[in-house]
Amino acid sequence: MGGEEIISIFPGTNVNDAFTASKKLKDYVTGSPMTFVDEGGKEVREVITFSGGVTDIKYNEHLKETTERVDRLLYLAKEGGRNDVYM
C-alpha cells in the first residue's frame, strides 16, 4: 500500500486459513538480514521484522471499512512490539 506495507490476498480462503498463512510468512521472513545503502551512502544491515493484520472481505462489502480495519490491526501489531500478526 505504501512505504514498507504490502497487501497479500488469499482468494477463496477463509480468514482463519489466511491468518495461518500470514503467520507462516512472518516466520519465514522474520530475522532475515537485509542490507541497503542509506541516504548518506553508508551500508546498513538490519534484520527484517513482520507485522500484519488479517481480515476478510466479502463481495459487495465496503472496501474502505475493510482497509481501515486491517490498517488498525497492522498498527496494533506494530505497537505490540512488531513481529506478530493480528486478526
C-alpha positions, -999 to +999 in steps of 0.1 A: +000+000+000+029+023+006+063+026+021+070-008+036+035-020+036+022-047+012-011-065+008-015-102+004-047-115-010-058-151-005-088-156-028-112-184-018-095-187+016-113-183+049-100-157+073-085-184+097-065-200+069-053-166+057-042-159+093-023-192+094-007-184+061+003-150+073+019-163+104+039-188+083+050-160+061+060-140+091+080-169+105+098-173+071+109-137+067+115-126+103+151-125+112+164-125+076+192-100+072+187-071+047+215-048+036+208-014+020+226+019+015+212+049+034+209+085+022+244+092+033+258+064+012+265+042+043+258+005+041+233-005+067+224-041+077+192-047+095+170-077+104+136-079+088+105-076+111+070-085+100+038-070+115+005-078+099-033-075+101-057-101+086-093-096+079-118-109+054-137-090+027-170-102+013-183-094-021-200-060-021-186-052+013-174-016+017-137-017+007-129+015+028-142-001+060-122-033+053-089-014+046-094+007+077-099-024+098-068-042+085-048-010+088-058-007+125-048-044+130-014-037+114-007-008+137-017-028+167+008-054+157+035-028+153+026-011+187+026-046+203+063-050+196+063-060+160+068-095+146+032-105+151+000-109+131-033-097+144-068-109+133 
